Amino acid sequence: MQRFFNGCAAVFIVCYAFEAVIRWLLNMVGMDAAIFARDVVLVVGAAGLVTQQALCRRLHPAVLVYLGIVGLHGLVFYLNFGLLSPIAVGAKALFACLAGALAARFFMSPTKRVWWFFMGLWFVSVAATGADKYFQAMPWVGMKANIGGLDVEIARDWEMSGESYRAGGLTRSSINCASLVPLLALLVFSQCRSFWLRAAISIGTIGALYCTTQKGSLLAFIAVTGAVWVGSRLSVIVLRGAFLFFVLLMVLLPVVLVGYYMPEGGGGVFSSESFFMRVEGMWPEAWKWIGQHELFPFGVGLGGIGGAQQMYAGEQLNAADNLFVFMYAYFGLMALVYLCLMTVAYWSVPRSCTPSDRNALAMLLQIVAYGIAISILDDGAGAFFLGVALSWIAYERKSPSDAWMTQAAPKPAKLPRWRIGTVKATRPPPASDVEPLPAPVTPSQSPDVSPR
């Protein structure tokens, strides 16, 4: 069942990487809602795997964590608004984390064939982003579809041109591309030993992020790769310090800078104007929404901000554009508890760790650093790889004998038909080679052994 779920997880990531293409093709045949088959496949695979684990009484810890978080914070939202549909949207966003946790070993310790698969996916994504930027804008950019009465973008049009054009490649927007490409690059790093190949992957990823003009992801990836390249043991120390720094920055920036007057940006491809817009508009409005609707200290509840607002407060839709603001709206002060537990797990990885361990640390650092400017939990790939990295760091990096049943049990070796258990049963020899048994001794021929 684990292999089946691994395939479902791979399909989910492929659909995310090609989502704009898939939505465009479905729109041409009037089947826009069929895009949710991607989520159905993932849910069915996860349900089968969890059922198997439950029957074996070896349930993955991430399942219990997911149920506890959804139950507690979903109840908070229901007591707050009395609605169930936004809770379902919030639970769907967090479900990607659970799916990533269940498939962590498949992604962080891949076979050679799986590694080449992700390498090809990274290459196609990078090439398509460059082509979208400098050769031909994709035909699906700016198109919309109507699903369930809601207007949904097939691919976002930022209404920019030239060097300011935000290329999204085959994904729905430049934000999605900037979230996926660096995580795929860090994923293939785990089994890559060639210096030149690593350098090519790093340069290609930086080039793709330049095409998206997503400054947060670009700066985060440069910092992460710099920490990875300093050396094996030293890199863990650098990653630990960088993680703590970015977590503090993610928490403090939307708190300290609220109401602060920012100077006008000078424009350009990599100006600070978008950051100023967050400080002056997005973050203050998010805190205002939270202050009006939270049940302190538990926040607004599951589905309390972001995409779920379309179900009940579309006019006040706020993307939060910061992982901590998003988590505080969902979880309240418990967001600080979850971040502290994440930091403890991060620092628990020893200096003498494996390449897969270091890459999991790098992936989580990339997610947190980009989370300063993006609500990455509301993004499918970002939430999925957050679950992958956290599950590997907190649990899956341990020896297989200590791990819960996240992998299918190995099949016993097939023994020849003449082997039974561990005892080798030889074939019976031919009848011509059998020596005849001696004739039985009759009583009359037996020697006299009576006592004298």
C-alpha positions as CSV (number, residue, x, y, z in Angstrom):
1,M,0.0,0.0,0.0
2,Q,2.9,2.3,0.6
3,R,4.0,2.0,-3.0
4,F,0.6,2.9,-4.2
5,F,0.5,6.0,-2.0
6,N,4.0,7.0,-3.1
7,G,2.6,6.9,-6.7
8,C,-0.3,9.1,-5.7
9,A,2.0,11.6,-4.0
10,A,4.2,11.7,-7.2
11,V,1.0,12.3,-9.3
12,F,0.1,15.2,-6.9
13,I,3.4,16.9,-7.4
14,V,3.4,16.4,-11.2
15,C,-0.1,17.9,-11.4
16,Y,1.1,20.9,-9.4
17,A,4.1,21.4,-11.7
18,F,1.8,21.2,-14.8
19,E,-1.3,22.6,-13.2
20,A,-1.8,25.5,-15.6
21,V,-1.5,23.2,-18.6
22,I,-3.9,20.7,-17.1
23,R,-6.5,23.4,-16.2
24,W,-6.2,24.9,-19.7
25,L,-6.8,21.5,-21.4
26,L,-9.8,20.8,-19.0
27,N,-11.2,24.2,-19.7
28,M,-11.1,23.5,-23.5
29,V,-13.4,20.5,-23.0
30,G,-15.6,22.1,-20.3
31,M,-14.4,19.9,-17.5
32,D,-12.8,22.5,-15.1
33,A,-13.9,20.7,-12.0
34,A,-12.0,17.5,-13.0
35,I,-8.8,19.2,-11.6
36,F,-9.9,18.0,-8.2
37,A,-9.3,14.4,-9.2
38,R,-5.7,15.2,-8.2
39,D,-6.8,15.7,-4.6
40,V,-9.2,12.7,-4.7
41,V,-6.3,10.4,-5.8
42,L,-4.1,11.7,-2.9
43,V,-7.0,11.2,-0.4
44,V,-7.8,7.7,-1.5
45,G,-4.1,6.7,-1.4
46,A,-3.7,8.2,2.1
47,A,-6.9,6.5,3.3
48,G,-5.7,3.1,2.2
49,L,-2.3,3.5,3.8
50,V,-3.7,4.8,7.1
51,T,-6.2,2.0,7.2
52,Q,-3.4,-0.6,6.7
53,Q,-1.3,1.0,9.4
54,A,-4.3,1.1,11.8
55,L,-5.0,-2.6,11.2
56,C,-1.4,-3.3,12.0
57,R,-1.5,-1.0,15.1
58,R,1.4,1.0,13.8
59,L,-0.2,4.3,12.9
60,H,2.1,7.0,11.7
61,P,2.4,9.8,14.4
62,A,1.6,12.5,11.8
63,V,-1.9,11.1,11.4
64,L,-2.6,11.7,15.1
65,V,-1.1,15.2,15.0
66,Y,-3.2,16.0,11.9
67,L,-6.4,14.8,13.5
68,G,-5.7,16.7,16.8
69,I,-4.9,20.0,15.0
70,V,-7.9,19.8,12.7
71,G,-10.2,18.7,15.5
72,L,-9.2,21.5,17.9
73,H,-8.9,24.4,15.6
74,G,-11.8,23.3,13.4
75,L,-14.0,23.4,16.6
76,V,-12.7,26.9,17.3
77,F,-13.8,28.1,13.8
78,Y,-17.2,26.4,14.1
79,L,-17.9,28.0,17.5
80,N,-16.8,31.3,15.9
81,F,-18.8,31.2,12.6
82,G,-20.9,28.1,12.7
83,L,-19.8,27.1,9.2
84,L,-18.2,23.8,8.0
85,S,-17.1,24.5,4.4
86,P,-14.2,26.8,5.4
87,I,-13.1,24.2,7.9
88,A,-12.9,21.7,5.0
89,V,-10.8,24.1,3.0
90,G,-8.4,24.6,5.9
91,A,-8.3,20.9,6.5
92,K,-7.5,20.3,2.8
93,A,-4.6,22.8,3.1
94,L,-3.1,20.9,6.1
95,F,-3.8,17.6,4.5
96,A,-1.0,18.3,2.1
97,C,1.3,18.3,5.1
98,L,0.1,15.0,6.2
99,A,0.5,13.5,2.8
100,G,4.1,14.7,2.6
101,A,4.8,13.2,6.0
102,L,3.5,9.8,4.9
103,A,5.6,9.9,1.8
104,A,8.8,11.4,3.4
105,R,11.0,8.4,2.8
106,F,10.0,8.1,-0.8
107,F,11.1,11.7,-1.4
108,M,14.1,12.0,0.9
109,S,15.7,8.6,0.2
110,P,14.7,8.0,-3.4
111,T,15.8,5.1,-5.6
112,K,17.9,5.9,-8.7
113,R,14.9,5.8,-11.0
114,V,12.8,8.1,-8.7
115,W,15.8,10.5,-8.5
116,W,15.9,10.8,-12.3
117,F,12.2,11.3,-12.3
118,F,12.5,14.4,-10.0
119,M,15.5,15.6,-11.9
120,G,13.5,15.6,-15.1
121,L,10.7,17.4,-13.4
122,W,13.0,20.1,-12.2
123,F,14.6,20.5,-15.6
124,V,11.3,20.8,-17.4
125,S,10.1,23.4,-14.8
126,V,13.2,25.5,-15.2
127,A,13.2,25.3,-19.0
128,A,9.5,26.2,-19.2
129,T,10.0,29.2,-16.9
130,G,12.8,30.6,-19.0
131,A,10.8,30.1,-22.2
132,D,7.8,31.9,-20.6
133,K,10.0,34.8,-19.7
134,Y,12.1,35.3,-22.8
135,F,10.5,33.5,-25.8
136,Q,6.7,33.2,-25.7
137,A,4.2,33.9,-23.0
138,M,2.1,30.8,-22.3
139,P,-1.4,30.8,-23.9
140,W,-3.2,30.1,-20.6
141,V,-1.9,33.2,-18.9
142,G,-4.8,35.4,-17.8
143,M,-7.5,32.8,-18.4
144,K,-10.2,32.1,-15.9
145,A,-12.7,29.3,-15.2
146,N,-15.9,29.1,-13.2
147,I,-16.0,26.3,-10.7
148,G,-18.9,26.0,-8.3
149,G,-19.9,29.6,-8.9
150,L,-16.5,31.0,-8.2
151,D,-14.2,32.6,-10.7
152,V,-10.9,30.7,-10.6
153,E,-7.7,31.8,-12.4
154,I,-6.2,29.2,-14.7
155,A,-2.9,31.1,-14.6
156,R,-2.4,34.6,-13.1
157,D,-1.7,37.5,-15.3
158,W,0.3,40.1,-13.4
159,E,-0.2,42.6,-16.3
160,M,3.6,43.3,-16.6
161,S,5.9,43.0,-19.5
162,G,9.6,43.1,-20.3
163,E,12.0,42.4,-17.5
164,S,9.2,42.9,-15.0
165,Y,7.2,40.1,-16.4
166,R,6.6,37.4,-13.8
167,A,7.0,34.1,-15.5
168,G,5.1,31.1,-14.0
169,G,6.1,28.5,-16.6
170,L,3.8,25.5,-16.4
171,T,2.4,26.4,-13.0
172,R,-0.5,28.7,-12.2
173,S,1.6,31.7,-11.2
174,S,5.1,32.9,-10.5
175,I,4.5,32.4,-6.8
176,N,3.8,28.7,-7.4
177,C,6.8,28.3,-9.6
178,A,9.1,30.1,-7.0
179,S,7.8,27.7,-4.4
180,L,8.2,24.4,-6.3
181,V,11.5,24.8,-8.3
182,P,13.9,25.4,-5.3
183,L,12.3,22.6,-3.4
184,L,12.8,20.2,-6.3
185,A,16.4,21.4,-6.6
186,L,17.1,20.7,-2.9
187,L,15.3,17.3,-3.3
188,V,17.7,16.1,-6.0
189,F,20.7,17.4,-4.0
190,S,20.4,14.4,-1.6
191,Q,21.7,11.9,-4.1
192,C,23.9,14.2,-6.2
193,R,27.6,13.7,-5.6
194,S,29.0,15.6,-8.6
195,F,30.2,19.1,-7.9
196,W,29.5,20.4,-11.4
197,L,26.0,18.9,-11.4
198,R,25.2,20.5,-8.1
199,A,26.6,23.8,-9.4
200,A,24.5,23.5,-12.6
201,I,21.3,22.8,-10.5
202,S,22.0,25.8,-8.3
203,I,22.6,28.1,-11.2
204,G,19.6,26.9,-13.1
205,T,17.3,27.3,-10.1
206,I,18.6,30.9,-9.5
207,G,18.0,31.7,-13.1
208,A,14.4,30.3,-12.9
209,L,13.7,32.3,-9.7
210,Y,15.1,35.4,-11.5
211,C,12.5,34.9,-14.2
212,T,9.7,34.7,-11.6
213,T,10.9,38.0,-10.0
214,Q,10.0,36.5,-6.6
215,K,12.7,38.1,-4.4
216,G,11.8,36.2,-1.3
217,S,12.3,32.8,-2.8
218,L,15.5,33.9,-4.6
219,L,17.1,35.4,-1.5
220,A,16.1,32.4,0.5
221,F,17.6,29.9,-2.0
222,I,20.8,31.8,-2.2
223,A,21.1,31.7,1.6
224,V,20.2,28.0,1.8
225,T,22.6,26.9,-0.9
226,G,25.3,29.0,0.7
227,A,24.8,27.1,3.9
228,V,24.7,23.7,2.2
229,W,28.0,24.4,0.3
230,V,30.1,25.3,3.3
231,G,30.9,21.7,4.3
232,S,29.2,18.7,5.7
233,R,29.5,19.2,9.5
234,L,29.8,23.0,9.4
235,S,26.7,23.2,7.2
236,V,24.5,21.8,9.9
237,I,25.7,24.5,12.3
238,V,25.1,27.2,9.7
239,L,21.7,25.8,8.9
240,R,20.7,25.8,12.6
241,G,21.6,29.4,13.0
242,A,20.0,30.5,9.8
243,F,16.8,28.7,10.7
244,L,16.5,30.4,14.1
245,F,17.2,33.8,12.4
246,F,14.6,33.3,9.7
247,V,12.0,32.1,12.2
248,L,12.5,35.2,14.4
249,L,12.4,37.4,11.3
250,M,9.2,35.8,10.1
251,V,7.5,36.4,13.5
252,L,8.9,39.9,14.3
253,L,8.5,41.6,10.9
254,P,4.7,41.6,10.7
255,V,4.5,42.5,14.4
256,V,7.1,45.3,14.7
257,L,6.5,47.0,11.3
258,V,2.7,47.2,11.5
259,G,1.8,50.9,11.1
260,Y,5.3,51.9,10.1
261,Y,5.5,54.3,7.2
262,M,7.5,52.9,4.4
263,P,9.1,55.2,1.7
264,E,7.9,54.9,-1.9
265,G,9.7,52.3,-3.9
266,G,11.7,53.3,-6.9
267,G,10.2,50.7,-9.2
268,G,12.1,48.1,-11.2
269,V,12.2,44.3,-11.4
270,F,13.6,43.8,-7.9
271,S,12.4,46.9,-6.0
272,S,11.2,46.7,-2.4
273,E,7.7,48.0,-3.4
274,S,6.0,44.7,-2.9
275,F,7.4,44.4,0.6
276,F,6.3,48.0,1.4
277,M,2.8,47.0,0.3
278,R,2.8,44.1,2.8
279,V,3.9,46.4,5.6
280,E,1.4,49.2,4.9
281,G,-1.6,47.1,3.6
282,M,-1.6,43.4,3.8
283,W,-0.3,42.8,7.3
284,P,-2.3,45.6,9.1
285,E,-5.5,44.4,7.4
286,A,-4.8,40.8,8.4
287,W,-4.2,41.8,12.0
288,K,-7.4,43.9,11.9
289,W,-9.4,40.9,10.6
290,I,-7.9,38.6,13.3
291,G,-8.6,41.1,16.1
292,Q,-12.3,41.4,15.0
293,H,-13.0,37.7,14.8
294,E,-10.5,35.7,17.0
295,L,-11.4,33.6,20.0
296,F,-8.4,34.5,22.0
297,P,-6.0,32.7,22.5
298,F,-7.0,30.3,19.7
299,G,-7.2,32.7,16.8
300,V,-10.0,32.7,14.2
301,G,-9.8,29.0,13.7
302,L,-9.1,26.6,10.9
303,G,-9.9,28.4,7.7
304,G,-9.8,31.8,9.3
305,I,-7.8,33.5,6.6
306,G,-6.5,33.0,3.1
307,G,-8.3,31.1,0.4
308,A,-10.9,29.7,2.8
309,Q,-12.3,33.3,3.2
310,Q,-13.9,33.0,-0.2
311,M,-16.5,30.7,1.3
312,Y,-17.8,33.3,3.8
313,A,-16.0,36.7,3.6
314,G,-14.9,37.2,0.0
315,E,-14.9,41.0,0.2
316,Q,-12.4,40.8,3.1
317,L,-10.2,38.2,1.5
318,N,-6.6,38.5,2.8
319,A,-3.7,36.3,1.8
320,A,-1.7,37.2,4.9
321,D,1.5,37.0,2.9
322,N,3.4,35.7,6.0
323,L,3.5,32.2,7.4
324,F,3.3,33.4,11.0
325,V,0.3,35.7,10.4
326,F,-1.4,32.8,8.6
327,M,-0.6,30.4,11.4
328,Y,-1.8,32.9,14.1
329,A,-5.1,33.3,12.3
330,Y,-5.5,29.5,12.1
331,F,-4.1,28.5,15.5
332,G,-3.8,31.6,17.7
333,L,-1.0,31.5,20.3
334,M,-0.6,27.8,19.6
335,A,1.2,28.9,16.4
336,L,4.1,29.9,18.7
337,V,4.1,26.5,20.3
338,Y,4.1,24.8,16.9
339,L,7.1,26.9,15.8
340,C,9.0,26.2,19.0
341,L,8.5,22.4,18.5
342,M,9.6,22.8,14.9
343,T,12.8,24.6,16.0
344,V,13.5,21.9,18.7
345,A,13.2,19.2,16.0
346,Y,15.4,21.1,13.7
347,W,18.2,21.5,16.3
348,S,17.9,17.9,17.3
349,V,19.6,16.7,14.1
350,P,23.2,15.9,14.9
351,R,26.2,17.4,13.1
352,S,27.3,14.0,11.8
353,C,24.1,13.5,9.8
354,T,23.5,12.0,6.3
355,P,23.1,14.0,3.1
356,S,19.4,13.3,3.2
357,D,19.2,14.9,6.7
358,R,21.1,18.0,5.6
359,N,18.8,18.4,2.5
360,A,15.7,18.0,4.7
361,L,17.1,20.8,6.9
362,A,17.8,22.9,3.8
363,M,14.2,22.3,2.5
364,L,12.7,23.4,5.8
365,L,14.9,26.5,5.9
366,Q,13.8,27.4,2.3
367,I,10.2,27.1,3.3
368,V,10.5,29.2,6.5
369,A,12.6,31.8,4.7
370,Y,10.1,32.2,1.9
371,G,7.4,32.2,4.5
372,I,8.5,35.7,5.5
373,A,6.7,37.0,2.4
374,I,4.3,34.2,1.5
375,S,1.6,32.1,3.3
376,I,3.2,28.9,2.2
377,L,0.7,26.7,4.1
378,D,-1.9,27.9,1.6
379,D,0.2,26.6,-1.3
380,G,-0.1,22.9,-2.2
381,A,3.6,22.1,-2.9
382,G,4.9,24.3,-0.1
383,A,2.6,22.5,2.5
384,F,3.5,19.1,1.0
385,F,7.2,19.5,1.3
386,L,6.8,21.1,4.7
387,G,5.3,17.8,5.8
388,V,8.1,15.9,4.0
389,A,10.9,17.8,5.7
390,L,9.3,17.8,9.2
391,S,8.5,14.1,9.1
392,W,12.1,13.3,8.0
393,I,13.7,15.5,10.6
394,A,11.5,14.5,13.5
395,Y,11.1,10.9,12.7
396,E,12.0,9.2,9.4
397,R,15.7,9.9,9.6
398,K,15.9,7.3,12.4
399,S,16.9,3.7,11.5
400,P,14.2,1.6,9.8
401,S,14.0,-0.6,12.9
402,D,12.9,2.3,15.0
403,A,10.5,3.8,12.5
404,W,6.8,3.3,12.4
405,M,5.3,1.5,9.4
406,T,5.8,4.2,6.8
407,Q,7.3,1.7,4.4
408,A,5.8,-1.5,3.1
409,A,7.2,-4.6,4.9
410,P,9.9,-6.3,2.8
411,K,8.7,-9.4,1.0
412,P,10.4,-12.6,2.2
413,A,12.8,-14.2,-0.3
414,K,11.3,-16.9,-2.4
415,L,12.8,-20.3,-1.5
416,P,13.0,-23.2,-3.9
417,R,10.3,-25.8,-3.7
418,W,12.5,-28.2,-1.9
419,R,13.4,-25.7,0.9
420,I,11.2,-25.6,3.9
421,G,11.7,-22.7,6.3
422,T,15.4,-22.4,7.0
423,V,16.1,-26.2,6.8
424,K,17.4,-27.4,3.5
425,A,15.5,-30.6,2.4
426,T,17.5,-32.5,-0.2
427,R,15.9,-34.2,-3.1
428,P,15.4,-37.9,-2.8
429,P,18.2,-39.8,-4.6
430,P,17.4,-42.0,-7.6
431,A,16.2,-45.6,-6.8
432,S,19.2,-47.1,-8.6
433,D,21.6,-45.5,-6.1
434,V,19.9,-46.7,-3.0
435,E,21.8,-49.5,-1.2
436,P,19.6,-52.4,-0.1
437,L,18.9,-52.6,3.7
438,P,20.4,-55.6,5.5
439,A,18.1,-58.5,6.1
440,P,16.4,-58.4,9.5
441,V,17.9,-60.8,12.2
442,T,15.5,-63.5,13.3
443,P,15.4,-64.8,16.9
444,S,16.9,-68.2,15.8
445,Q,19.9,-66.5,14.3
446,S,20.5,-64.1,17.2
447,P,23.6,-64.9,19.4
448,D,23.2,-66.5,22.8
449,V,23.2,-63.6,25.3
450,S,21.4,-65.4,28.1
451,P,23.2,-65.2,31.5
452,R,25.2,-68.2,32.6
